[in-house]
Structures are given as structure tokens and as C-alpha cells.
């Protein structure tokens, strides 16, 4: 490809070709002035620590996910996705914005327009190694979701060949599945489809593919390579697909904190005669040094009632919600286990699991939320942000927040592609919590300061 070739991203930015599939572009959005506004106190005296709504009213925002830190490395800034609406299913062509909030100055600035976004992951926004570098995704001129690196102090944006779901600690490589396929098993995680949830949806044929799986992108050159094909993941799974009826999707892949392994949620989906998609998920780990793939949670155990695994800070274990029926327990529990499924233990026999759990270093405190339909919901569409002392087997409520936001702005126990999850997540010091909610009926992001509690 000629270096002088020019294209446009789906959001209209002009791209100049460097290598096939690798582009740089001028980003005029970065020139916009930051807007000043005031953070709003939230239920003063009724939360575990001082809590504020840190996004401006009249607009809609989300953090990236419960296991992504939205604070910049220096701690001054917060990176979020601003959504164009909250009352409908996403469709390709609708533009969201990556935004940066200056927590000290109480200012917000749009820094990038993107068409690769969803209600659950936003634009998969995450920080680089410093306060000037951000990563997200966009849809390129060929209609494929690709990673983007933003320089917040300049005007240049670097667009890669590969998708971006996670970035290694040194910010040398990014990993991710083909993001368009995320919607095949659960809509509004990947970039929007042309017709929304009605499709047409990007899907894979039955059987594991040797040409799809987890992509690795060099963040210096922008080139992508297939790191781990789906065939290798299928080979490590205990539940065989003897009839070749499963379409094998990578739904999530995240580096362990020490960068030695990748945790992988695999979904082997099939559609029954009534049109229902059966996900058949499992959890695997991939060791970067040896290439070994091991199953941590089988499809059989996951399907007993399990969800939302994430790495423990020790990089050896996962934390997850599971219903350990094989142990004679039919309740949802917070559990912990090694990357190969060993060293399994229930973290509490008296406190029910829920939501999106993560562990504070040291292992004493667990953070989570709940769904509005779960037994732990507060009622009236509100859910608790839960902080559980595993040593004392005692639960604290960080805050209660309204999340039961359906498409009609009513309490309706809505479970669909535009649902709102709180997704509480820690800062780097593990003394502040960022979470989503709709305290005034608009999707907002809040922060609770727990420094005095700890």
C-alpha cells in the first residue's frame, strides 16, 4: 500500500497509511476545550465513605468494566466512555466518545469519537503507562474493530491492525478476540451491528477455527498475529464437541497482574430449534512462557450457575461467582481457585455471591455489586455496592445505587442489551471505588473514597 493512501475511520477521522492495516490520523476532537462543572455529592452520611457523582448531568457515561482501572497512572484523571443514548439498542454508525475527567479541576474533555462501543464494555477504554496515553477501539474503513492509541498531549492517533481487549503491563502488546463476534452470544459487548440486535450479526460457523481466537498486536508496529487459535482452546476443554455443533468464541481474555498468563472465557455456542443460543462457557488459562492451555472451570461446573471470573491480585488464582453443586451447595458463592482449577475453596459459607467480584491485595476484602433481580437487591431498582470482609465474615455496603434502568425508564427488572450494571472497580491504591449507576435516571459514574475505612 502506498504511504500516501488516505482513508477515513467510521467516525470520520482522516487516516494516512503507514503499512497495510496500520494508520495514523489527526484527531481534531483533542483540540476541544475541557468543560468545567461541579461534582455532585451522593447521599452524604449514608455511604461507607464520601461519594460523588463525577460525571455531568444530561449526558450518559460508563466505566469500562469491573476489572479495568479507570484512573490514570498518576491518579488525577478518569477515563470513561460517553454514550450517545441510553434508551435503545446500539446500532452501527452511532458515535460514542472517549472522555477524560480531571478529578482535581472537575473538568471533562472529549478526546476521541468511536463507533466501536457497547453498554457493557464502553469502548474498552484503558490507560497506557502514563497520564498522556489512552487505548480504546474504533471501527476501521473495512468495518472491523481495531485498537487505537491516543496521545492526549498531541494531535496524533495511532490505529492498529488488531483488536484491543487488554494491554500488557509494559504496554508493548495488546490482546483480544475479534470484537465483532462478542455480540454473537451476548449483544452490546462488541461494536454495534448494522441492524442492532436484529443483526445481521457477525458469527462463526460450527467447529473450532484455526484462523480465529486471541489476536496479539504489537503496540509499537501496530501489526497483529494470531496468538492462540480456537482449536487449541477446544483441545484443552474437557467437554468435547463430538458432533461439531459448537461455534467457538473467545468472549474475554485478560492478562494476569504479573503478565505470566492470560485468563480466557470461551463460549461454545449452539442454537436450538426454538432459536435460543446456548453459550456453554468455560474458563481457561494460557501460560505465555510455555504456551500451555489449562482448563480452570469446565462447562459442566459453569452451567451449574457461575459467572464473572477475574484474576486474583496474586496472579495465581481466580475469583468468581459459582454454585458448587458438586459439593452439595445449591447457593451462589464467592469462590477462589488456581489457574488450573485446583486449590478450590468457597470464600464464605454464610455470605451469598452476586454481581462482579474482585479482591483487594492481601485477600481480606472482596468488592462486588448485585443485579436488581438477585436476592441481595435493595429494592425499588437499587442494588448494593458490596464490600465484604472475608476475615471477619462481615459485609459492608459502600453505597446503594439505582441501576434497574430499562428501555422505558421504569423499574421493570430489565435484562437485555441496554441493561445497566454497576461494575464496581478499584483504583491502583485499592482505597477508592468507581461504579456506574443512574441516581437521577441518567447513566452516571460515581466514586467512593474509602481511605478512612481502610
C-alpha positions as CSV (number, residue, x, y, z in Angstrom):
1,X,0.0,0.0,0.0
2,X,1.3,3.5,-0.9
3,X,2.2,5.5,2.2
4,X,0.2,8.4,0.8
5,X,-3.0,6.4,0.8
6,X,-5.8,8.2,2.7
7,X,-9.0,6.7,4.3
8,X,-11.5,7.6,7.0
9,X,-12.4,5.9,10.2
10,X,-16.0,5.1,10.7
11,X,-16.2,8.2,12.9
12,X,-14.8,10.4,10.1
13,X,-11.1,10.9,11.1
14,X,-8.7,11.0,8.2
15,X,-6.3,8.1,8.2
16,X,-2.9,8.1,6.5
17,X,-1.5,4.7,5.6
18,X,1.8,3.6,7.1
19,X,1.6,-0.2,6.5
20,X,-1.3,-2.4,5.4
21,X,-3.9,-2.0,8.1
22,X,-1.8,0.4,10.2
23,X,-2.7,4.1,10.2
24,X,-2.1,7.3,11.9
25,X,-4.5,10.2,11.9
26,X,-5.1,13.7,13.1
27,X,-7.7,13.9,15.8
28,X,-9.4,17.3,15.9
29,X,-11.5,16.3,18.9
30,X,-8.4,16.5,21.1
31,X,-8.3,20.3,20.4
32,X,-11.7,20.8,22.1
33,X,-11.6,22.7,25.4
34,X,-12.4,20.9,28.6
35,X,-15.7,21.8,30.2
36,X,-15.9,22.8,33.8
37,X,-18.7,21.5,36.1
38,X,-19.2,20.6,39.7
39,X,-19.2,17.0,41.1
40,X,-22.4,16.2,43.0
41,X,-22.4,14.7,46.5
42,X,-24.3,11.5,46.7
43,X,-26.2,10.6,49.9
44,X,-23.9,12.4,52.3
45,X,-23.6,10.4,55.5
46,X,-25.3,7.3,54.1
47,X,-22.3,5.8,52.3
48,X,-19.2,4.0,53.6
49,X,-17.1,6.9,52.5
50,X,-17.5,10.3,50.8
51,X,-19.3,9.6,47.5
52,X,-19.7,11.8,44.5
53,X,-21.3,11.7,41.0
54,X,-18.3,12.7,38.9
55,X,-20.0,12.9,35.5
56,X,-22.0,15.9,34.4
57,X,-25.8,15.8,34.2
58,X,-27.8,15.5,31.0
59,X,-25.3,13.0,29.4
60,X,-24.7,9.3,29.7
61,X,-21.4,7.6,30.8
62,X,-20.0,4.2,31.7
63,X,-16.7,2.9,33.1
64,X,-15.0,0.1,31.1
65,X,-15.7,-2.9,33.3
66,X,-15.4,-4.2,36.9
67,X,-11.8,-5.4,36.4
68,X,-10.5,-2.3,34.5
69,X,-9.0,0.6,36.4
70,X,-10.3,3.8,35.0
71,X,-7.9,6.1,36.9
72,X,-4.8,7.3,35.2
73,X,-1.4,6.0,36.4
74,X,-0.9,9.3,38.3
75,X,-4.4,9.2,39.7
76,X,-5.5,12.6,38.6
77,X,-7.7,11.6,35.6
78,X,-10.6,9.2,35.0
79,X,-11.2,7.7,31.5
80,X,-14.7,6.8,30.6
81,X,-17.0,6.2,27.6
82,X,-19.7,8.8,26.9
83,X,-22.7,7.1,25.3
84,X,-24.9,8.8,22.7
85,X,-28.1,7.5,24.3
86,X,-29.4,5.0,26.9
87,X,-32.9,4.2,25.8
88,X,-32.4,1.9,22.8
89,X,-30.3,-0.9,21.5
90,X,-26.9,0.1,19.9
91,X,-26.6,0.3,16.1
92,X,-23.5,0.6,13.9
93,X,-22.9,4.2,13.0
94,X,-23.9,5.8,16.3
95,X,-20.9,7.6,17.8
96,X,-19.8,7.4,21.4
97,X,-16.9,9.4,22.8
98,X,-13.9,8.5,24.9
99,X,-13.7,11.2,27.7
100,X,-11.2,12.2,30.3
101,X,-12.2,13.8,33.6
102,X,-9.7,15.9,35.5
103,X,-10.6,14.9,39.1
104,X,-8.7,17.8,40.6
105,X,-10.1,20.5,38.4
106,X,-13.5,19.0,37.9
107,X,-13.3,19.3,34.1
108,X,-14.3,16.9,31.3
109,X,-12.9,16.6,27.8
110,X,-14.0,14.5,24.8
111,X,-10.8,13.0,23.3
112,X,-11.9,10.6,20.7
113,X,-15.1,9.7,18.7
114,X,-15.7,6.0,18.2
115,X,-18.2,3.6,16.6
116,X,-16.8,0.6,18.4
117,X,-18.7,0.6,21.7
118,X,-21.4,-1.1,23.8
119,X,-23.2,-0.6,27.0
120,X,-21.2,-3.2,28.9
121,X,-17.6,-2.5,27.8
122,X,-18.0,1.0,26.5
123,X,-15.1,1.5,24.0
124,X,-12.8,-0.8,26.1
125,X,-11.0,2.4,27.3
126,X,-7.8,1.8,29.3
127,X,-4.8,3.8,30.2
128,X,-1.3,3.5,28.9
129,X,1.9,3.7,31.0
130,X,1.4,7.4,31.8
131,X,-1.3,10.1,32.1
132,X,-1.0,11.1,28.4
133,X,-1.7,7.8,26.7
134,X,-5.0,6.1,26.3
135,X,-6.2,3.0,24.4
136,X,-9.6,2.2,23.0
137,X,-11.2,0.7,19.9
138,X,-12.8,2.0,16.8
139,X,-14.2,0.6,13.5
140,X,-11.8,1.0,10.6
141,X,-12.7,1.7,7.0
142,X,-13.2,-2.0,6.3
143,X,-15.8,-2.3,9.1
144,X,-13.5,-4.2,11.5
145,X,-12.9,-3.2,15.2
146,X,-9.3,-2.3,15.8
147,X,-7.2,-0.8,18.6
148,X,-6.4,2.9,18.9
149,X,-3.7,4.6,20.9
150,X,-4.3,8.3,21.8
151,X,-1.7,10.8,22.7
152,X,-3.6,13.3,24.9
153,X,-1.0,16.0,24.7
154,X,-0.6,15.9,21.0
155,X,-2.8,15.6,18.0
156,X,-1.7,12.2,16.6
157,X,-3.7,9.0,16.9
158,X,-2.3,5.5,16.1
159,X,-4.7,2.9,14.7
160,X,-3.5,-0.7,14.8
161,X,-4.4,-3.8,12.8
162,X,-5.6,-5.8,15.8
163,X,-8.5,-5.6,18.3
164,X,-7.8,-4.4,21.8
165,X,-9.3,-6.1,24.9
166,X,-6.3,-5.9,27.3
167,X,-2.9,-4.3,27.3
168,X,0.2,-5.9,28.9
169,X,1.7,-4.1,31.9
170,X,4.7,-2.8,29.9
171,X,2.3,-1.6,27.2
172,X,4.1,-3.5,24.5
173,X,1.3,-5.7,23.2
174,X,-2.4,-5.8,23.2
175,X,-4.6,-9.0,23.1
176,X,-8.2,-9.5,22.1
177,X,-10.6,-11.6,20.1
178,X,-12.3,-10.4,17.0
179,X,-14.6,-7.9,18.8
180,X,-17.5,-8.2,16.3
181,X,-18.0,-11.8,17.5
182,X,-18.8,-10.8,21.1
183,X,-22.3,-9.9,20.1
184,X,-23.0,-13.4,18.7
185,X,-23.5,-14.8,22.2
186,X,-24.5,-11.6,24.1
187,X,-25.4,-8.4,22.4
188,X,-23.9,-5.0,23.4
189,X,-20.4,-6.2,24.4
190,X,-18.9,-5.8,21.0
191,X,-19.2,-3.0,18.4
192,X,-22.8,-2.5,17.3
193,X,-24.2,-4.5,14.4
194,X,-25.7,-2.7,11.4
195,X,-29.3,-3.6,12.4
196,X,-28.7,-3.6,16.1
197,X,-29.7,-6.8,18.0
198,X,-31.7,-7.9,15.0
199,X,-28.5,-8.2,13.0
200,X,-27.1,-9.2,10.7
201,X,-24.6,-10.4,13.3
202,X,-21.0,-11.5,12.8
203,X,-20.9,-15.2,13.6
204,X,-18.6,-18.1,13.2
205,X,-19.6,-21.5,11.7
206,X,-19.7,-24.6,13.9
207,X,-16.4,-26.2,15.0
208,X,-13.3,-24.5,16.3
209,X,-11.4,-22.3,13.9
210,X,-7.6,-22.3,13.4
211,X,-7.9,-18.8,12.0
212,X,-9.8,-17.2,14.9
213,X,-9.1,-17.0,18.6
214,X,-6.9,-14.5,20.5
215,X,-5.0,-11.9,18.5
216,X,-1.8,-10.3,19.7
217,X,-1.0,-6.8,18.5
218,X,2.4,-5.2,18.7
219,X,1.8,-1.7,20.0
220,X,5.0,-0.3,18.5
221,X,4.4,-1.5,15.0
222,X,0.6,-2.0,15.0
223,X,0.9,-5.4,13.4
224,X,-1.3,-8.3,14.6
225,X,-0.7,-12.0,14.7
226,X,-2.9,-14.9,15.9
227,X,-1.5,-15.8,19.4
228,X,-3.8,-18.6,20.3
229,X,-6.3,-20.2,17.8
230,X,-9.6,-21.5,19.0
231,X,-8.6,-25.0,18.1
232,X,-6.0,-25.0,20.9
233,X,-8.7,-23.8,23.4
234,X,-11.1,-26.5,22.3
235,X,-8.4,-29.2,22.7
236,X,-7.9,-28.1,26.4
237,X,-11.6,-28.3,27.2
238,X,-13.0,-31.4,29.0
239,X,-16.4,-31.2,27.2
240,X,-15.8,-32.5,23.7
241,X,-17.8,-31.3,20.7
242,X,-18.2,-34.7,19.2
243,X,-20.9,-33.6,16.7
244,X,-19.1,-30.4,15.7
245,X,-22.1,-28.3,16.5
246,X,-20.5,-25.6,18.6
247,X,-19.3,-22.3,17.3
248,X,-16.2,-21.5,19.4
249,X,-15.9,-17.9,20.6
250,X,-13.4,-16.1,22.8
251,X,-15.6,-13.9,24.9
252,X,-12.9,-12.5,27.2
253,X,-9.1,-12.5,27.6
254,X,-7.2,-10.7,30.3
255,X,-3.6,-10.8,31.4
256,X,-2.7,-11.9,35.0
257,X,-1.3,-9.0,37.0
258,X,2.2,-10.5,36.7
259,X,1.8,-10.9,32.9
260,X,2.6,-14.7,33.1
261,X,-0.8,-15.9,32.0
262,X,-3.9,-15.0,30.2
263,X,-7.4,-15.8,31.6
264,X,-9.8,-16.8,28.9
265,X,-13.6,-17.1,28.9
266,X,-14.6,-19.4,26.0
267,X,-18.1,-19.8,24.8
268,X,-19.0,-22.8,22.6
269,X,-22.4,-21.7,21.3
270,X,-25.1,-23.5,19.6
271,X,-28.7,-22.6,18.7
272,X,-31.6,-24.9,19.5
273,X,-34.8,-25.3,17.4
274,X,-36.5,-22.5,19.3
275,X,-33.7,-20.1,18.4
276,X,-32.2,-19.9,21.8
277,X,-28.4,-19.5,22.0
278,X,-26.7,-21.9,24.5
279,X,-23.4,-20.4,25.5
280,X,-21.6,-23.4,27.1
281,X,-18.9,-21.2,28.7
282,X,-15.7,-22.4,30.3
283,X,-12.6,-20.7,31.8
284,X,-9.1,-21.5,30.7
285,X,-5.6,-20.1,31.4
286,X,-2.8,-19.8,28.9
287,X,0.8,-19.6,30.1
288,X,2.8,-17.2,27.9
289,X,6.2,-18.7,28.5
290,X,5.2,-22.3,27.6
291,X,2.1,-22.0,25.5
292,X,0.3,-24.4,27.8
293,X,-3.5,-24.1,28.0
294,X,-5.3,-25.5,31.1
295,X,-9.0,-25.6,32.0
296,X,-9.8,-23.8,35.2
297,X,-13.6,-24.2,35.1
298,X,-15.4,-26.8,33.0
299,X,-18.6,-26.1,31.1
300,X,-20.3,-28.6,33.4
301,X,-19.4,-26.7,36.5
302,X,-20.0,-23.2,34.9
303,X,-23.5,-24.3,33.8
304,X,-24.5,-25.1,37.4
305,X,-24.7,-21.3,38.0
306,X,-21.5,-19.4,37.6
307,X,-20.3,-16.1,36.2
308,X,-17.7,-13.3,36.1
309,X,-14.3,-14.7,36.8
310,X,-11.4,-12.3,37.3
311,X,-7.7,-12.7,38.3
312,X,-6.8,-12.5,42.0
313,X,-4.1,-10.0,42.7
314,X,-1.7,-12.9,43.4
315,X,-1.8,-13.8,39.7
316,X,-2.2,-17.5,40.6
317,X,-5.9,-17.7,41.4
318,X,-9.2,-16.6,40.0
319,X,-12.1,-15.1,42.0
320,X,-15.6,-15.9,40.7
321,X,-19.3,-16.5,41.5
322,X,-20.1,-20.2,41.4
323,X,-22.8,-22.6,42.6
324,X,-20.7,-25.6,43.8
325,X,-23.4,-28.2,43.4
326,X,-20.8,-30.9,43.2
327,X,-20.0,-30.0,46.9
328,X,-23.7,-30.3,47.8
329,X,-24.2,-26.5,47.9
330,X,-27.0,-25.0,45.7
331,X,-26.3,-21.3,46.6
332,X,-24.3,-18.8,44.6
333,X,-21.0,-18.3,46.4
334,X,-17.8,-16.3,46.1
335,X,-15.1,-18.8,45.3
336,X,-11.4,-18.9,44.6
337,X,-9.3,-21.4,42.7
338,X,-6.0,-21.8,40.9
339,X,-5.4,-21.2,37.2
340,X,-5.7,-25.0,36.6
341,X,-8.8,-25.4,38.7
342,X,-7.0,-26.7,41.8
343,X,-6.9,-25.3,45.3
344,X,-10.7,-24.6,45.1
345,X,-12.4,-23.0,48.1
346,X,-15.5,-21.2,49.0
347,X,-14.7,-17.8,50.5
348,X,-17.8,-17.6,52.6
349,X,-20.4,-20.2,53.6
350,X,-22.7,-17.5,55.1
351,X,-22.5,-14.6,52.6
352,X,-24.1,-15.1,49.2
353,X,-22.3,-14.4,46.0
354,X,-23.6,-11.8,43.4
355,X,-22.6,-9.4,40.7
356,X,-19.0,-8.7,39.7
357,X,-16.5,-9.7,42.4
358,X,-12.8,-8.6,42.7
359,X,-10.3,-9.0,45.6
360,X,-8.2,-6.4,47.3
361,X,-4.5,-7.3,47.6
362,X,-3.9,-9.3,50.8
363,X,-7.1,-11.2,50.2
364,X,-9.1,-9.8,53.1
365,X,-11.7,-7.6,51.2
366,X,-13.9,-8.5,48.3
367,X,-15.8,-5.9,46.3
368,X,-18.9,-6.7,44.3
369,X,-22.4,-5.5,43.3
370,X,-25.6,-7.3,42.6
371,X,-28.3,-7.5,39.9
372,X,-31.7,-5.9,40.6
373,X,-33.3,-9.3,40.4
374,X,-31.0,-11.0,42.8
375,X,-31.9,-11.7,46.5
376,X,-29.4,-9.1,47.6
377,X,-31.0,-6.2,45.7
378,X,-32.1,-3.3,47.9
379,X,-35.5,-2.9,46.2
380,X,-37.0,-0.1,44.1
381,X,-34.4,-0.8,41.4
382,X,-31.5,-0.2,43.7
383,X,-28.6,-2.6,44.4
384,X,-25.7,-2.5,46.9
385,X,-22.1,-1.9,46.2
386,X,-20.8,-4.7,48.5
387,X,-17.5,-4.7,50.5
388,X,-17.1,-8.0,52.2
389,X,-14.5,-8.6,55.0
390,X,-13.6,-12.2,54.4
391,X,-11.5,-12.3,57.6
392,X,-14.4,-11.2,59.8
393,X,-17.1,-12.7,57.5
394,X,-18.8,-9.4,57.7
395,X,-20.4,-7.3,54.9
396,X,-20.4,-3.5,54.5
397,X,-22.5,-1.5,52.0
398,X,-20.3,1.0,50.2
399,X,-23.5,2.6,48.7
400,X,-26.8,1.7,47.3
401,X,-27.4,2.8,43.8
402,X,-30.3,2.7,41.2
403,X,-29.4,0.5,38.2
404,X,-32.7,-1.0,37.1
405,X,-32.8,1.2,34.0
406,X,-34.9,-0.3,31.3
407,X,-35.7,1.0,27.9
408,X,-38.8,2.7,29.2
409,X,-37.1,4.4,32.1
410,X,-39.1,2.3,34.5
411,X,-38.4,-0.3,37.2
412,X,-39.0,-3.4,35.1
413,X,-36.3,-6.0,36.0
414,X,-34.9,-5.5,32.5
415,X,-32.4,-8.0,31.3
416,X,-31.4,-7.1,27.8
417,X,-28.7,-5.4,25.7
418,X,-29.1,-1.9,27.1
419,X,-29.1,-3.0,30.8
420,X,-27.1,-1.0,33.3
421,X,-24.6,-2.8,35.6
422,X,-22.7,-1.1,38.4
423,X,-19.4,-2.8,37.6
424,X,-17.5,-1.5,40.7
425,X,-13.8,-1.3,40.3
426,X,-10.8,-0.3,42.4
427,X,-8.2,2.4,41.9
428,X,-4.5,1.4,41.9
429,X,-4.1,2.0,45.6
430,X,-7.3,0.0,46.3
431,X,-8.7,2.7,48.5
432,X,-11.3,4.2,46.1
433,X,-14.1,2.6,44.2
434,X,-15.6,3.7,40.9
435,X,-19.0,2.4,39.9
436,X,-21.9,3.0,37.5
437,X,-25.5,4.0,38.4
438,X,-28.4,6.1,37.4
439,X,-29.3,8.0,40.6
440,X,-31.3,10.7,38.6
441,X,-32.4,8.4,35.8
442,X,-29.3,9.1,33.7
443,X,-26.3,6.8,33.4
444,X,-23.6,8.2,35.6
445,X,-20.3,7.3,37.1
446,X,-19.6,7.7,40.9
447,X,-16.6,7.4,43.1
448,X,-16.5,6.5,46.8
449,X,-13.4,7.3,48.8
450,X,-12.6,4.5,51.3
451,X,-9.2,5.8,52.6
452,X,-10.6,6.4,56.1
453,X,-12.3,3.0,56.2
454,X,-9.0,1.2,55.4
